[in-house]
Amino acid sequence: MPIYEYHCDPCDHTFETLIRSASDAARCPRCGGVEVAKVLSVPAAAQTGRPRADLPICADPAPSFGCGRPQCAGGSCAGLD
């Protein structure tokens, strides 16, 4: 179930709410109004479990591309070969 961010125009309040179905209407928790607009926000993702062991970890990153190895100069890590 997605959580959406809304902005209430009448009271100038921004809030998040859970929308369970298409028939649910977002209401402002401050004023109770329904004159709200959906706000574009960055989606959040939770990382669960262990990190993937097959992805290389570059311990000493270079300021340009890759991890500093000559093989990584093209932008792809040499550990993925």
Residue pairs with C-beta under 8 A, 6 or more apart in sequence:
1 18
1 19
1 20
2 18
2 19
3 16
3 17
3 18
3 19
4 16
4 17
4 19
4 26
4 38
5 14
5 15
5 16
5 38
5 39
5 41
6 14
6 15
6 16
6 17
6 26
6 28
6 36
6 37
6 38
6 39
7 13
7 14
7 36
7 37
7 39
8 14
8 15
8 28
8 30
8 31
8 33
8 35
8 36
9 35
9 36
9 37
10 28
10 31
10 33
10 35
11 28
11 30
11 31
11 33
13 28
13 29
13 30
13 31
14 39
15 28
15 29
15 30
17 26
17 27
17 29
19 26
25 34
26 34
26 36
26 38
27 33
27 34
27 36
28 34
28 36
55 79
56 67
56 77
56 78
56 79
56 80
58 66
58 67
58 68
58 72
58 77
58 79
59 67
60 67
60 68
61 67
61 68
62 68
62 72
64 73
65 72
65 73
65 74
65 75
66 72
66 73
66 74
66 75
66 76
66 77
66 78
67 77
67 78
67 79
69 78
71 78
71 81
72 78
